Amino acid sequence: MYWNSYDRPGYHKIPVRRAPVGGASPYSSRPVEPIETAPVPPAEPVQSVTVEEKPVSTPAPTDETDWQAVALRQQAEMDNFRKRQTRRADEAIVAERERLLRSVLPLADNLNRALSYNNGADDHLRQGVELTQRELLRFLAAEGVTKLETVGQPFTPELHEALAVVPAQAEPNTIVQEVEAGYMLGDKLLRPARVVVAE
């Protein structure tokens, strides 16, 4: 059975007045004023704009490209590039060769020091060191390396490095002792000689 809560005793229903559609409000405290709408101005007719078509101006024909000159220029640039690459490769080879030969020179110095120590205890050992030094000097000569002559020669800053200046029975600015040998590679200095110079 359906139970209506509004049917309980002591509950008073409040009557609700409904306004008719389009009519005045039944509530006197809420006056209704008509809403005024602004008039919409009529749309102006769209004027058609005509665009004048201008003839497209074509550029004047230019002279034809001289492809033969372009090819010759590209060929010259390629030749210059090859020459630069060849020159760089040659310079790298020369620099690496100098580095390798310069790293061998301390071996020659050590052999000279071993031969300068003369005790006469074992001639066979000395002969072996002399053979090793001879082979090393032959290898350096085959590579174009020559030893600088220093003792008795005038001191030259471009070829020699002075370690000391001592009084000696020699002309001033003359090399009296060689501490470390110097070497030339062709016309280029490979390592300067370290010497002692007379006052």
VOBA-1610 file (N, C-alpha, C; in pm, whole numbers, padded with zeros to 5 digits, always signed):
BEGIN
Met+00085-00119+00000Met+00000+00000+00000Met+00088+00123+00000Tyr+00054+00217-00085Tyr+00131+00341-00097Tyr+00094+00433+00017Trp+00199+00486+00084Trp+00175+00574+00198Trp+00216+00714+00161Asn+00128+00811+00174Asn+00154+00950+00140Asn+00187+01023+00269Ser+00303+01084+00272Ser+00346+01153+00394Ser+00267+01280+00419Tyr+00203+01333+00314Tyr+00127+01455+00332Tyr-00011+01429+00395Asp-00048+01304+00409Asp-00180+01272+00464Asp-00176+01255+00616Arg-00064+01286+00677Arg-00057+01273+00822Arg-00144+01381+00889Pro-00197+01355+01008Pro-00281+01456+01075Pro-00196+01573+01123Gly-00243+01691+01112Gly-00174+01811+01153Gly-00085+01870+01046Tyr-00077+01808+00934Tyr+00006+01858+00825Tyr-00085+01933+00731His-00058+02063+00713His-00141+02145+00626His-00073+02166+00494Lys-00141+02146+00393Lys-00087+02168+00260Lys-00095+02316+00226Ile+00011+02365+00163Ile+00013+02505+00121Ile-00029+02509-00024Pro-00133+02588-00050Pro-00175+02593-00191Pro-00073+02670-00275Val-00047+02622-00390Val+00047+02685-00483Val-00033+02737-00599Arg-00014+02870-00624Arg-00082+02929-00737Arg+00011+02931-00857Arg-00035+02892-00963Arg+00045+02887-01084Arg-00005+02994-01181Ala+00092+03065-01241Ala+00056+03168-01338Ala+00029+03103-01471Pro-00072+03154-01539Pro-00096+03100-01673Pro+00020+03137-01766Val+00040+03056-01866Val+00149+03079-01961Val+00120+03207-02038Gly+00215+03298-02035Gly+00200+03422-02108Gly+00119+03526-02035Gly+00072+03498-01915Gly-00009+03593-01841Gly+00070+03666-01736Ala-00001+03746-01656Ala+00063+03823-01551Ala+00096+03732-01434Ser+00193+03774-01351Ser+00235+03695-01235Ser+00126+03700-01130Pro+00095+03589-01066Pro-00009+03591-00961Pro+00040+03653-00833Tyr+00173+03678-00822Tyr+00228+03738-00701Tyr+00238+03888-00721Ser+00169+03962-00627Ser+00169+04108-00643Ser+00302+04170-00606Ser+00384+04100-00526Ser+00511+04158-00484Ser+00619+04147-00591Arg+00595+04079-00697Arg+00696+04060-00803Arg+00638+04109-00933Pro+00640+04243-00953Pro+00585+04293-01080Pro+00674+04251-01196Val+00615+04227-01303Val+00686+04184-01424Val+00688+04299-01521Glu+00808+04339-01560Glu+00823+04445-01659Glu+00859+04382-01792Pro+00800+04433-01894Pro+00835+04377-02025Pro+00980+04409-02061Ile+01047+04315-02122Ile+01188+04330-02161Ile+01194+04392-02298Glu+01266+04506-02301Glu+01280+04576-02428Glu+01406+04526-02498Thr+01395+04488-02617Thr+01509+04441-02697Thr+01548+04550-02795Ala+01679+04569-02810Ala+01727+04670-02904Ala+01702+04623-03045Pro+01656+04716-03129Pro+01631+04676-03268Pro+01762+04642-03339Val+01762+04541-03416Val+01879+04498-03493Val+01882+04573-03624Pro+01992+04648-03650Pro+01995+04722-03778Pro+02000+04625-03895Pro+01937+04666-04001Pro+01938+04576-04119Pro+02079+04563-04175Ala+02112+04447-04223Ala+02245+04420-04280Ala+02264+04497-04408Glu+02386+04558-04418Glu+02416+04634-04540Glu+02455+04538-04651Pro+02416+04569-04768Pro+02454+04480-04880Pro+02605+04486-04903Val+02663+04369-04928Val+02807+04359-04951Val+02838+04399-05094Gln+02933+04495-05100Gln+02972+04541-05233Gln+03080+04449-05288Ser+03063+04408-05404Ser+03162+04321-05468Ser+03278+04405-05519Val+03398+04362-05482Val+03518+04434-05523Val+03580+04359-05639Thr+03604+04428-05742Thr+03666+04364-05858Thr+03816+04394-05856Val+03895+04292-05872Val+04041+04305-05873Val+04087+04302-06017Glu+04164+04404-06048Glu+04214+04409-06184Glu+04332+04313-06198Glu+04326+04228-06290Glu+04434+04132-06314Glu+04542+04199-06398Lys+04664+04196-06338Lys+04777+04255-06409Lys+04854+04143-06479Pro+04902+04169-06594Pro+04979+04064-06663Pro+05109+04035-06588Val+05142+03908-06573Val+05264+03867-06504Val+05382+03892-06596Ser+05478+03969-06540Ser+05595+04004-06621Ser+05698+03891-06609Thr+05734+03833-06714Thr+05837+03728-06716Thr+05974+03792-06725Pro+06072+03738-06646Pro+06206+03798-06653Pro+06268+03780-06790Ala+06349+03878-06816Ala+06416+03875-06946Ala+06511+03755-06952Pro+06518+03689-07062Pro+06607+03573-07071Pro+06752+03615-07051Thr+06821+03543-06955Thr+06962+03573-06927Thr+07052+03488-07015Asp+07179+03525-07010Asp+07274+03449-07089Asp+07285+03308-07034Glu+07307+03214-07116Glu+07321+03075-07072Glu+07448+03059-06990Thr+07441+02971-06888Thr+07556+02947-06801Thr+07666+02878-06879Asp+07787+02927-06857Asp+07902+02866-06923Asp+07946+02746-06841Trp+07890+02631-06873Trp+07918+02510-06795Trp+08062+02464-06811Gln+08121+02497-06920Gln+08262+02459-06939Gln+08351+02534-06840Ala+08323+02664-06820Ala+08401+02741-06723Ala+08376+02691-06582Val+08250+02654-06550Val+08220+02600-06417Val+08295+02470-06394Ala+08298+02384-06495Ala+08369+02256-06482Ala+08518+02277-06464Leu+08574+02373-06537Leu+08718+02400-06524Leu+08750+02455-06385Arg+08661+02542-06332Arg+08684+02597-06199Arg+08676+02488-06092Gln+08577+02399-06107Gln+08565+02288-06011Gln+08686+02195-06019Gln+08735+02172-06139Gln+08852+02087-06154Gln+08976+02151-06091Ala+08990+02283-06106Ala+09104+02353-06045Ala+09095+02347-05892Glu+08973+02365-05837Glu+08958+02356-05693Glu+08990+02216-05642Met+08951+02113-05718Met+08982+01976-05677Met+09132+01950-05683Asp+09199+02004-05785Asp+09345+01988-05793Asp+09413+02056-05675Asn+09367+02176-05638Asn+09425+02245-05523Asn+09401+02168-05394Phe+09282+02107-05382Phe+09253+02027-05263Phe+09346+01907-05255Arg+09368+01841-05368Arg+09460+01726-05368Arg+09601+01769-05331Lys+09645+01883-05382Lys+09779+01930-05349Lys+09792+01962-05201Arg+09687+02026-05143Arg+09691+02056-04999Arg+09697+01928-04916Gln+09616+01830-04955Gln+09616+01704-04881Gln+09751+01633-04893Thr+09810+01636-05012Thr+09941+01573-05031Thr+10047+01644-04948Arg+10042+01779-04946Arg+10140+01854-04868Arg+10125+01825-04718Arg+10001+01818-04671Arg+09979+01787-04529Arg+10028+01647-04496Ala+10005+01551-04586Ala+10052+01415-04561Ala+10204+01410-04558Asp+10269+01484-04650Asp+10416+01486-04651Asp+10470+01550-04522Glu+10407+01659-04478Glu+10452+01723-04354Glu+10434+01630-04234Ala+10324+01555-04232Ala+10302+01461-04122Ala+10406+01350-04124Ile+10442+01303-04244Ile+10543+01197-04255Ile+10678+01248-04207Val+10713+01370-04248Val+10842+01427-04207Val+10846+01446-04055Ala+10737+01497-03998Ala+10734+01519-03853Ala+10746+01387-03777Glu+10678+01282-03825Glu+10685+01152-03758Glu+10823+01091-03773Arg+10886+01112-03888Arg+11022+01060-03909Arg+11121+01129-03815Glu+11108+01261-03802Glu+11195+01333-03710Glu+11174+01287-03566Arg+11048+01265-03529Arg+11022+01220-03393Arg+11086+01083-03367Leu+11075+00992-03464Leu+11133+00859-03447Leu+11285+00865-03437Leu+11348+00943-03525Leu+11494+00952-03522Leu+11542+01022-03395Arg+11467+01121-03350Arg+11506+01191-03228Arg+11496+01098-03106Ser+11402+01004-03110Ser+11390+00909-02999Ser+11502+00805-02999Val+11571+00787-03113Val+11682+00690-03121Val+11813+00752-03073Leu+11824+00883-03075Leu+11951+00948-03041Leu+11998+00919-02898Pro+11911+00909-02797Pro+11963+00873-02664Pro+12033+00738-02660Leu+11995+00647-02748Leu+12065+00518-02756Leu+12209+00538-02800Ala+12230+00626-02896Ala+12367+00655-02940Ala+12446+00721-02827Asp+12382+00808-02750Asp+12451+00871-02637Asp+12494+00767-02534Asn+12406+00672-02504Asn+12440+00570-02405Asn+12554+00480-02453Leu+12556+00451-02582Leu+12667+00371-02635Leu+12798+00448-02627Asn+12795+00579-02652Asn+12916+00660-02638Asn+12964+00662-02494Arg+12873+00671-02400Arg+12913+00671-02260Arg+12973+00535-02220Ala+12915+00428-02272Ala+12969+00296-02240Ala+13110+00278-02295Leu+13137+00333-02414Leu+13269+00321-02473Leu+13371+00413-02407Ser+13322+00526-02350Ser+13416+00616-02284Ser+13465+00560-02150Tyr+13394+00463-02096Tyr+13437+00400-01971Tyr+13535+00288-02007Asn+13664+00312-01983Asn+13770+00219-02028Asn+13834+00155-01906Asn+13795+00030-01879Asn+13861-00041-01771Asn+13944-00159-01820Gly+13927-00200-01946Gly+14007-00307-02002Gly+13981-00443-01942Ala+13868-00461-01872Ala+13840-00589-01808Ala+13791-00693-01908Asp+13708-00650-02002Asp+13651-00746-02098Asp+13652-00680-02235Asp+13748-00723-02318Asp+13758-00667-02453Asp+13643-00713-02542His+13591-00834-02517His+13481-00884-02599His+13355-00800-02580Leu+13330-00759-02458Leu+13214-00673-02432Leu+13229-00538-02502Arg+13349-00482-02497Arg+13374-00354-02563Arg+13356-00367-02713Gln+13403-00477-02768Gln+13387-00496-02912Gln+13239-00508-02951Gly+13162-00574-02864Gly+13018-00583-02892Gly+12951-00447-02888Val+12989-00363-02793Val+12932-00227-02785Val+12974-00145-02906Glu+13098-00160-02948Glu+13146-00086-03066Glu+13070-00128-03191Leu+13045-00257-03206Leu+12968-00305-03322Leu+12825-00249-03318Thr+12767-00247-03200Thr+12631-00192-03188Thr+12628-00044-03223Gln+12728+00029-03177Gln+12734+00172-03209Gln+12755+00193-03358Arg+12839+00110-03418Arg+12865+00124-03562Arg+12738+00098-03643Glu+12663-00004-03603Glu+12539-00033-03675Glu+12437+00080-03658Leu+12433+00136-03538Leu+12340+00247-03515Leu+12377+00369-03598Leu+12508+00401-03603Leu+12551+00516-03683Leu+12527+00491-03831Arg+12540+00365-03876Arg+12512+00333-04016Arg+12363+00352-04046Phe+12279+00312-03952Phe+12134+00332-03970Phe+12100+00480-03977Leu+12159+00560-03887Leu+12132+00704-03888Leu+12182+00769-04016Ala+12299+00725-04064Ala+12352+00781-04189Ala+12262+00745-04307Ala+12206+00622-04307Ala+12116+00584-04415Ala+11989+00667-04415Glu+11949+00716-04299Glu+11830+00801-04289Glu+11862+00948-04311Gly+11987+00981-04339Gly+12025+01120-04365Gly+12065+01198-04242Val+12096+01128-04132Val+12134+01194-04008Val+12286+01199-04000Thr+12342+01316-03974Thr+12487+01334-03960Thr+12517+01399-03825Lys+12633+01364-03771Lys+12674+01417-03640Lys+12746+01549-03658Leu+12719+01641-03568Leu+12785+01772-03573Leu+12926+01762-03515Glu+13021+01828-03581Glu+13156+01842-03527Glu+13158+01965-03438Thr+13197+01947-03314Thr+13183+02056-03217Thr+13317+02103-03158Val+13398+02013-03109Val+13520+02053-03038Val+13615+02124-03134Gly+13657+02245-03092Gly+13746+02327-03175Gly+13672+02417-03272Gln+13541+02401-03282Gln+13461+02484-03373Gln+13408+02607-03299Pro+13385+02715-03370Pro+13324+02832-03304Pro+13180+02803-03260Phe+13145+02862-03148Phe+13011+02841-03094Phe+12908+02911-03183Thr+12803+02837-03221Thr+12694+02890-03303Thr+12562+02866-03229Pro+12490+02971-03193Pro+12365+02952-03116Pro+12261+02870-03191Glu+12264+02873-03326Glu+12165+02798-03402Glu+12189+02648-03398Leu+12315+02607-03369Leu+12350+02465-03371Leu+12390+02411-03235His+12435+02498-03145His+12489+02452-03018His+12411+02512-02901Glu+12417+02441-02789Glu+12358+02488-02664Glu+12469+02490-02559Ala+12504+02611-02512Ala+12615+02626-02418Ala+12568+02594-02277Leu+12635+02498-02215Leu+12605+02462-02077Leu+12690+02541-01978Ala+12810+02579-02019Ala+12899+02652-01929Ala+13002+02727-02013Val+13057+02831-01951Val+13167+02908-02011Val+13283+02902-01913Val+13394+02850-01958Val+13509+02826-01868Val+13633+02891-01927Pro+13725+02931-01842Pro+13853+02980-01896Pro+13934+02861-01952Ala+13988+02879-02068Ala+14062+02770-02133Ala+14166+02832-02225Gln+14267+02750-02262Gln+14371+02795-02353Gln+14321+02779-02497Ala+14224+02856-02528Ala+14165+02855-02662Ala+14108+02992-02690Glu+14080+03014-02815Glu+14023+03142-02852Glu+13884+03157-02787Pro+13848+03280-02753Pro+13715+03301-02694Pro+13604+03254-02789Asn+13498+03208-02729Asn+13380+03162-02803Asn+13410+03037-02886Thr+13501+02956-02837Thr+13535+02830-02904Thr+13490+02714-02815Ile+13439+02610-02879Ile+13392+02493-02805Ile+13512+02410-02761Val+13518+02383-02630Val+13631+02307-02576Val+13588+02169-02529Gln+13460+02146-02509Gln+13414+02014-02464Gln+13271+01989-02515Glu+13247+01864-02554Glu+13114+01824-02598Glu+13051+01735-02491Val+12939+01780-02438Val+12869+01703-02335Val+12768+01607-02398Glu+12701+01653-02500Glu+12604+01569-02571Glu+12610+01605-02718Ala+12619+01504-02802Ala+12637+01527-02946Ala+12511+01584-03008Gly+12532+01663-03113Gly+12422+01718-03191Gly+12414+01651-03326Tyr+12295+01652-03386Tyr+12274+01582-03512Tyr+12193+01670-03606Met+12222+01652-03734Met+12149+01720-03841Met+12074+01616-03923Leu+11955+01651-03969Leu+11879+01569-04062Leu+11870+01645-04193Gly+11964+01613-04282Gly+11975+01690-04405Gly+12024+01829-04372Asp+11948+01931-04409Asp+11982+02070-04377Asp+11910+02119-04252Lys+11836+02034-04185Lys+11757+02074-04069Lys+11821+02020-03942Leu+11821+02103-03838Leu+11877+02061-03709Leu+11782+01964-03642Leu+11835+01844-03611Leu+11755+01743-03543Leu+11764+01758-03392Arg+11885+01783-03343Arg+11906+01808-03201Arg+12032+01891-03184Pro+12027+02000-03105Pro+12148+02082-03088Pro+12251+02010-02999Ala+12377+02044-03020Ala+12484+01986-02939Ala+12496+02066-02810Arg+12513+01997-02701Arg+12531+02062-02569Arg+12681+02064-02540Val+12736+02185-02527Val+12881+02200-02524Val+12924+02295-02412Val+13055+02298-02389Val+13120+02391-02297Val+13206+02484-02382Val+13194+02614-02357Val+13259+02715-02443Val+13368+02786-02362Ala+13475+02822-02433Ala+13586+02896-02370Ala+13550+03042-02361Glu+13600+03105-02254Glu+13578+03248-02237Glu+13653+03328-02343
//
